[in-house]
């Protein structure tokens, strides 16, 4: 194991320290260990080769936010899905507090029920990025996202990356990062450690970023000099007019197939709706989606635009007091829910005494989208049924083959 300090230090035993392991805090230490097993070794080799094929690192600009709990044993546990804005994560944390309030009530813990509900109500009213409830510390934490770029574009999935077994299975997975422990003390391989060092020195801002965004990024490098890598995720990139862009910057997926499924869904539903395609063009887009499902390719060209499943690296910056929270310049357009409700009442757009007149009739455009959505839902249900039947047939053939082999073995034993 190698412990690499990121900054110098002085000691009373001499002018400079030559071994940082005893004095450097954990958030400034990289613990590098050899990766055990052939799969881990293969992944380590791939990571090293990626630095040669895709040497340029580019920030996506749009961060991801999680709600997390500080662990008694060290580190912070991610509690659920990531979100595109801090307020979305605050709302999720408030929902968690409500669930805990209900659980405490069922257990007969009236004090716990009241305290968890009080925390939930506070999340509804205030912008809270850190809160302590019944001895537990919770925080909204920020994740920077990066793409590796090479001469031919962003890095695609690696052969060692985990992928869904079947088309359409990606949406059945749970929260991709739930349960992950953000702990700088955890060791990693040499390639991941070098990547982390590279990302920590990188200012994840776009070329047209405002001064406050740039200032926040520089401040983060000083106040949160350490970091932890999260598992890679996948998204769709698009190349148009010679430039690579993020197709949907706010969406990422646990597996490459999740990204493929999202692109196929866009070709069948959102694309035809947004572009107002006629029936012939809708059918053409549907055929492209079918081809993507059949080939499970990482590349697809549609109307001259090249789409690619791209691998996204993620980093949580760490400081003396734990992971970085939201920055003042982060995109966070919505206030807490109770503040929104009050704003609507002040504008006369919401009346607490107004009776419900029933559902609002859908416009023709909304009905068109609903038809596309329902057609896709029916297609996927049929696809799931076919996949289930294929699995059952495969299992039946396996059992029959196993039975035949056992019979042949018995005959050979009897012959002897």
N, C-alpha and C positions, 0 to 999 in steps of 0.2 A: 504494500500500500504506500502511496505517495501522498503527502499532505502539502499542498502548494499554497503558501500565503500570497496574498495579492498586494500587500503593502508592507513597508518597512516598519521596524519597531526598535525601541531602545531598551536596554536592560541595565540593571545595576551591576551586573557581572562583567560588563565590557561595553565598548563603544557601540557595537552593533550585534544583533542577534543573528546567528547563522542557522538556527533551527527554530522555525516559527511555530511548531506544533503545540507548544505549551503556552504560548502567549497570544496567538492570533485567535480572535473569536471565530466561532463556527461559520458565521455568515460570510467570512472572508477566506474560508478554507475550501479547497477542492480536494475531496478524498477520491483518489483514483485507484481502482482495483482491476485486476485481470478478470475478464468476463468468462464465466465457467460454462462449459457445454458447447457442442458444435453449433447450435443455432445462434447462441449469443456471440460466439466467435465470428460466425458468418455475418451477423448484423453489424458487428464492430468493423469488419473489413469493408462492408458496404458503406458505412458511415465515413470511413476514411477515404474511400474512392470518390464519394460524393463531393468532398472538398476539392478534388481535382477537376471533376467534370462540371461542377456548378460552384465556382469559386466566389461568385458575388452574392452578398446577402442584402436583401431589400426588405425594409419594413412595410407592413401592410397599412399602417397608419391608424386603422380602426382597432382598438384593443378589445379584449373580452373581460368580463367581470364575473366573479364568483362570490358566493357567501360561504364563509368558513368559520370553523370553531378551533380555538387554541386547545391543543392536547396537553394533558398533564405530563406526559412522557416526553414532550418536546415536539415542535412543529405545529402545523395547522392542518386540519382535516377539511377538505372540500366537501360540502354537504349536498350539492345538487348540480343542476345544469348551469352552464355559462350563459351570459346575457350580453347583448350589444351595448347596454347602457347601465350605469350604476343604479338608477332607480329601479330597473327591472329586477336586479339582484336584491335591492332593499325590499321590494314587494314580496319576493320569494322568501326572504328571511322572516318577514312578518307572517307569512302563511305558516312557516315552520313553527313560529311561536304559538300560533293559534292551535296547531295540532298538539303541541306539547301541553297547552292549557287544557284541552279536551282530555288527553291521556291522564293528566294529573287529577282532573275531576273524577274520572272513572275509577281512579285508584284511591279516591277519598282524601286526596291531598288538597284541601281548600286553599291553603296558603300558596302552594305551587300554582294552582289554577289561576288565582288572582294575579300573581306576579308575572306569569307567562302572558296572560291576556293584557296586562298593563304594558308590557314590552311591545306586544303586537299593535296596540292602539297608538303607542308612541311612534312606531314605524309608519303608521298611517298619516301622522300629522307633521312629522319632522324629517329633515334630511339627516339621517344618522348613518355614519359609515363605520362606527364601532360602538358596541354596547355590551354591558356585562349584566347577565341575568342569573341569579341564584348561584353565583360563584363561577359561572362559565362565561368566557369572553368570546364574542363574535365580531367578525370584521368583514367588510366588503373589500375584496382584493382584486388587483388589476393584473392582467396578463398581456404582455406584448407579443405580437405575432410577426413572423418573418418567413420569407420565401428565399430559397436558394435559386440563383439564376446562372445559366450557362449560355454559351453561344446560340443555342437553339431554343432558349426559353426556360421556364421554371422547371424545377426538379419534379419528375413524376413519382408515383409510388415505387418503393423498393421491393424486390422479390421477398424480402424477409418481413415486410409489413403485414400485419394481420388483416384478413379480408373476410367479408361475409361469404357463407357457403353458397347462397343462392341469390338470384336477383330478387329485389324487393324485401329482403330480410333486414336491411339496415334500419328500418324504422321500428323494428321490434326490440332493438337494444335499449338498455336503460341509459341513465345519465352517464355520459362518456367519462367524466372525471370524478364522479361521486366516490368518496372514500379515499381519494389520493391524498397522501400526506406531504405537505409542502415543508420539507425539512432539509436545510443545507448540509446537515451532517451526513445524510445518506450518500453512499459512495456511487460512483458511476465509472464507465469505461473511459479510456483515454480520448477517444473521438468525441464523445459527448462533453467531456470536460473542456476540450479545446473549443468546441462549439459554444459552450456557455461563456467561456472567456471572451470569445469573439463577439457574442451578442451583448455582453455587458458593456463593451466598449462602443457599441453601436447606438447612435441616437435615432430612435425609431420615429422619425418625422418625415413628412413628405416635402418635396421641393417648394411647394407653395404654402407651407404652413405659416400661421400667423406668429407674431413675436411671442405671445404668451405660451403657445404650444412649444416653441423652441426653448423658451426659458424654463418651462416645467420639465422638459426632457433633460436639460443640462442639470437642473437641480436634482432630479432623480438619480443621475449617475453619481452624485456626491452623497446624497442622503441614503440611498439604497444601493451600495456598491456590490453586494452579493447577489446570488440568484439561484433559482432552481428551474430545471427544465421539466415541462409537462410532456406527456406522450404526444407524439406528432398527430396531427389531424389532417384532413384532406378537404379541398375545395375545388371549384371549377375556375380556371383562368381562361381568358379569351384573347385572341390576337386579331386585331383589326387595324388596318392602315399601318402595319409594321410595328405596332406597339402592343405589349402584353398588359392586360388589366385584369382586375378581379371581377368575375362575372356577377357574384353576389357577395360582397365583402363581409356581410354580417353572418353568413352561414358557413359552418364547417361541420365535418362529419367524422365519426370514429374510424370508418373504414373507407377505402377507395370506392367500394361498391355503393356506399351511402352517397358519395358525390355523383357517381354515375346515375343512381336512381333519381337524384334531384334534377339532373340535366334531362333525363328521359321524361320526368314529370313536367318539366318546363316545355318540352317539345309537344307534349300531348294536351296540356291545359293552359298554363300561363302564357306561353309564346303565341299560340293561335288567338287567344283572347286579346292580348296586348297589341298584336300586330294586325288584328281584324282580318285574319286570313279567310279566304273563301274555302269551300268544301274540298276542292282539288288540292289546294296548298295544305290544308289540314291533314289530308290523307298522306301527303308527301312527308310532312313533319312526323306523322305517326309511324311511317315506314322507317325513318331515320331512328326513331326511338326504339323500334323493334330490333333494328340492326345493332344498336348499342347494347340492348339486353342480351342478344344472342352472342355477340363477340366479346362483351365485357372489356372493350378496348378503353384505353386511357385517352384516346384522341378521337375527335369527330369534327368534321367540317360541315357547316350549315350556312348556306347563302354567302359563301366566301369568308365566313368567320370561323377560325380554328379554335376549338375548345379543347382544353386539356385538364385532366385530373392532376392536381398539383399537391405536393407535400408541404405542409405548413409546420414550421418549428415554433414552439411557444416558450416564453420565459417569464417567470415571476421574479421581480426584483425583491431583494431581501435587505433589510437594514438591522440596526441593533435591536429594534422592538418588533421585528417580524416582517411580514410581506407588505409591499407597497399597496396603498389604497388608491381610490380615484384621485386624479389630478384636477385642479381647478379648471383647467382648459378642456377637460374631456367633454365630449358631446353628451349632454344629459338634459334633454329638452323638457321632460315632464316632471312636475312636482309630485309630492306624495298624494295619494288618492283623495284624502280629505281636503287637501288644499285645492285640488282640481274641482271637487264637488262645490266648494265654497265659491270658486271663481265662476262656475256655471250659474250658481244661484244669484251671484252679484250681477251677472249679465242678463238675468231673466231667462236663461236657457234651461233651467231645471226648477221644477216646482214640487216641493215635498208633498203637497196635497193633491197634486194632479192625478186623476184616475187613469188607469191603464186602458187605453182604447183598443188594445190588441196589437198584433204585429203590423209593422209598416209594409205596405205592398212593395214588392220588388220591382225595380225598373227592368226594362228589356235587356239592358246590358248585364245587370245582375243575374237575370234568368239565364242568359247565354253562358255566363261563367258557371252557374250552377249545373247546367246541362253537361258542360265539359268535365266538371269535377265528378259528377255522378257517373258519367261514362267511364272515367278513369278508375273510379272506385269499383265498379262492376268488373272491369277488365282485370284488376288486381285480385279481386276475390276469386275469379275464375282461374287466374294464374296460380294462386295459392293452392286451390283445389287440385289442379293438375300436378303441381309439385308434390303435394301430399300423396297422390296416387302413384307417381313415379317412385317416390321413396318406399312406399309399401310394396310395389312390384319388385324393386331392387332387393329389399329385405327378404321377400319370398323366394327370389332366385338364389339368394345367398344361402338360405336355409335348405333349399332343395339340393344345391351343390354340396353343402356340408353333409347332408344325409347320404348322398351318393358316395361321397368319399368314405364315410364310415362303413357303408355296405361293402365297398370294394376292399377296405382294410380287413373286415371280418371274413370275407371270402378268401383273402390271401392267408390269413391266420389259420383258417380251416384246412387249406390246401397243404400247409406245412405240418 
